[in-house]
Amino acid sequence: MKQNIFDNENFFNGYRELRSSGTNFNDLLMQPAMDETLPDLKGKTVLDIGCGYGHNCLEFINKGAKKVVGTDISEKMLAVAKEESAHPDIEYRLMDMAEISSLNMKFDLVYSSLAFHYAENFKKLTEDIFNLLNDCGVLLYSQEHPIMTASIDENMGHFNLDENGNKISYTFSDYNLSGLRKVHWFGEEVTKYHRPMGEILTSVAQSGFIITEVKEPLPKPWAVEKLPSIVKEYIKPNFLIVKAVKNKS
């Protein structure tokens, strides 16, 4: 199993503090957009790849799902999930997303929140997901936007300010150069993989999916009121959301 930054004690504690703040981009921007895009889950089976603390797994059950499997590479994340988001119809598995083809069951929804930019082989991942889905099953996932992952030198990705200190544009580089990126977050080096938008959407389509929705979410007025700095999302997006359907064979 690949090394996982989320099991680093300092990183894990910093990330958990961020997620528990209530004023983070995940809760104010990305998660509401994902919730709006969810299909009807009544009686459905769900796979959550990179389930983290398991909050979404429990929410799927509350929305009527009959069975949820949550996978994650982090033992620390899954320990929290099993404590805070336990349910008889949720099964948590320690698993790298590169290993999901070993799952011996079918799903109606494969869901993932902010994990796919850690996948080294994205095409294989989408092919594995296609094979795990029932006919008419749905893939719904979010990842960091390619603008965010593009720059090989992480310092190249930055906002530009006017004479009054207001953010007016964003600079990035290396957009069409796919591959590994190393960035620093909570004082630790994190490995991600960059792919341009065309490569991402083509990989999904060529795996057999029909893409039905692509979102680059913008903050709602209530989110701006809660965190005014989130208006910078109008200059450049942080997240990409893709929804796709497996056609009947």
C-alpha positions in Angstrom: 0.0 0.0 0.0 1.3 3.5 -0.9 2.5 5.8 1.8 -0.2 8.1 3.0 0.3 11.6 4.2 -2.9 11.6 6.2 -1.4 9.1 8.6 1.4 11.6 9.4 0.5 12.8 12.9 1.2 16.5 12.3 -0.6 16.5 8.9 -3.6 14.6 10.3 -4.0 17.0 13.2 -3.7 20.1 11.0 -6.2 18.7 8.5 -8.7 17.7 11.2 -8.5 21.2 12.8 -9.2 22.7 9.4 -12.2 20.5 8.7 -13.7 21.0 12.1 -13.5 24.8 11.8 -16.9 25.2 10.0 -15.4 27.9 7.7 -13.5 25.8 5.2 -13.9 25.6 1.5 -15.0 22.0 1.7 -18.1 22.7 3.8 -18.9 26.1 2.3 -18.3 25.4 -1.4 -17.4 21.9 -2.6 -19.7 19.8 -0.4 -22.9 21.8 -1.1 -22.3 21.5 -4.9 -21.7 17.8 -4.5 -24.9 17.4 -2.5 -26.9 19.2 -5.3 -25.6 16.7 -7.8 -26.3 13.5 -5.9 -28.7 11.0 -7.6 -31.6 9.5 -5.7 -30.1 7.0 -3.2 -33.1 5.2 -2.0 -32.4 1.4 -1.9 -29.0 1.9 -3.7 -25.5 0.6 -3.0 -22.7 3.1 -2.8 -18.9 3.0 -2.9 -17.2 6.0 -1.4 -13.5 6.2 -2.5 -11.4 8.1 -0.1 -14.2 8.3 2.5 -12.1 10.0 5.1 -14.0 10.5 8.3 -17.1 8.7 6.9 -19.4 11.6 7.2 -20.6 11.2 3.6 -21.1 7.5 4.1 -23.5 8.1 7.0 -25.3 10.8 5.0 -25.8 8.3 2.2 -27.5 6.0 4.6 -29.6 8.9 5.9 -30.7 9.5 2.3 -31.9 6.0 1.9 -28.9 4.0 0.7 -29.2 0.3 1.6 -25.5 -0.4 1.7 -22.4 1.8 1.7 -18.7 0.7 1.4 -16.2 3.4 2.4 -12.5 2.9 1.4 -9.5 4.9 2.4 -5.8 4.5 2.6 -5.6 6.2 6.0 -5.8 4.1 9.1 -6.3 7.3 11.2 -9.2 8.5 9.0 -10.9 5.2 9.2 -10.5 5.0 13.0 -12.4 8.3 13.2 -15.0 7.0 10.7 -15.7 3.8 12.7 -16.2 5.9 15.8 -18.1 8.9 14.5 -19.9 7.5 11.4 -20.7 3.9 12.3 -23.8 2.1 11.0 -24.7 -1.5 10.5 -25.1 -0.9 6.8 -21.7 0.8 6.4 -18.5 -1.2 5.8 -15.2 0.6 6.1 -12.1 -0.9 4.3 -8.5 0.1 4.4 -7.7 0.2 0.7 -5.7 2.2 -1.9 -7.9 3.4 -4.7 -5.7 1.6 -7.1 -6.9 -1.7 -5.6 -10.7 -1.2 -5.9 -10.9 -3.7 -8.7 -10.6 -6.4 -6.0 -14.0 -5.5 -4.6 -16.4 -8.3 -5.4 -19.7 -6.4 -5.5 -21.5 -4.0 -7.7 -22.6 -0.5 -6.9 -25.3 2.0 -8.1 -23.1 5.0 -7.2 -19.4 5.4 -7.0 -18.6 8.6 -5.1 -15.4 10.4 -4.3 -14.6 13.7 -2.7 -11.2 15.3 -3.3 -9.2 12.1 -3.8 -8.7 11.5 -7.5 -5.9 14.1 -7.8 -3.8 11.6 -5.8 -4.4 8.8 -8.3 -1.3 8.0 -10.4 -3.2 6.1 -13.1 -6.4 8.0 -13.6 -7.5 6.0 -16.7 -7.2 2.7 -14.9 -9.2 4.1 -12.0 -12.1 5.2 -14.2 -12.0 1.9 -16.0 -12.1 0.0 -12.6 -15.1 2.2 -11.5 -16.9 1.5 -14.7 -16.6 -2.2 -14.1 -17.8 -1.9 -10.5 -21.0 -0.1 -11.5 -24.4 -1.6 -12.3 -25.9 -0.6 -15.6 -27.1 3.0 -15.4 -24.9 3.4 -12.3 -23.4 6.9 -11.6 -19.9 8.1 -11.0 -19.8 11.4 -9.0 -16.5 12.8 -7.9 -14.7 16.0 -7.1 -11.0 16.8 -7.3 -8.8 19.9 -7.1 -9.3 21.9 -10.2 -6.5 21.5 -12.9 -5.7 25.2 -12.5 -4.8 24.5 -8.9 -2.7 21.4 -9.6 -0.9 22.8 -12.8 2.2 24.6 -11.6 5.3 22.4 -11.1 6.8 25.1 -9.0 4.1 25.6 -6.3 5.1 29.2 -5.8 4.0 30.0 -9.4 0.4 29.5 -8.4 -0.6 32.8 -6.8 -3.0 35.7 -6.8 -2.0 39.0 -8.2 -3.1 42.2 -6.3 -4.0 45.7 -7.4 -2.6 48.8 -5.7 -5.1 48.5 -2.9 -4.2 44.9 -2.1 -7.3 43.4 -3.8 -7.0 40.1 -5.7 -7.6 40.7 -9.4 -6.1 37.7 -11.2 -4.3 34.4 -10.8 -1.0 33.2 -12.2 -0.2 29.6 -12.9 2.0 27.6 -15.3 2.7 24.1 -16.8 -1.0 23.5 -17.4 -0.5 21.1 -20.4 2.3 19.1 -18.7 0.6 16.2 -17.1 2.3 14.4 -14.2 3.5 14.4 -10.7 3.4 17.5 -8.5 4.9 18.0 -5.1 3.4 20.7 -2.8 3.6 21.6 0.8 0.6 21.6 3.1 0.6 21.8 7.0 4.4 21.7 6.8 4.6 18.4 4.9 5.3 17.5 1.3 2.3 16.1 -0.5 2.4 14.3 -3.8 -0.4 14.9 -6.3 -1.0 14.3 -10.1 -1.9 17.0 -12.5 -4.0 16.5 -15.6 -5.5 19.1 -17.9 -9.2 19.3 -18.2 -9.3 17.6 -21.6 -7.3 14.6 -20.4 -9.6 14.2 -17.4 -12.8 14.3 -19.3 -11.5 12.2 -22.2 -10.4 9.5 -19.7 -13.8 9.4 -18.2 -15.5 9.3 -21.6 -13.2 6.7 -23.1 -13.8 4.4 -20.1 -17.4 4.0 -21.3 -19.2 6.8 -19.4 -21.6 9.4 -20.6 -20.6 12.6 -18.9 -23.8 14.4 -17.8 -22.6 17.3 -15.6 -19.4 19.2 -15.1 -19.2 21.8 -12.3 -16.7 24.4 -11.3 -18.6 25.5 -8.2 -19.1 29.1 -7.1 -20.0 30.2 -3.6 -23.6 31.0 -2.7 -24.4 34.3 -1.0 -24.7 32.5 2.4 -21.2 31.2 2.1 -19.8 34.6 1.2 -21.5 36.0 4.2 -19.9 33.3 6.4 -16.4 33.6 4.8 -16.0 36.8 2.8 -12.6 35.8 1.4 -14.3 33.0 -0.6 -15.3 35.5 -3.3 -11.8 34.8 -4.8 -13.5 31.7 -6.3 -14.9 34.1 -9.0 -11.3 34.7 -10.2 -10.3 31.0 -10.4 -12.0 27.8 -9.2 -10.6 25.5 -6.5 -12.7 22.4 -7.4 -13.9 20.4 -10.4 -16.9 18.1 -10.1 -17.8 15.5 -12.7 -20.9 13.4 -12.9 -21.1 10.5 -15.4 -23.4 7.6 -16.1 -22.7 4.0 -17.2 -25.0 3.2 -20.1 -26.8 -0.1 -20.3 -24.6 -2.7 -22.0 
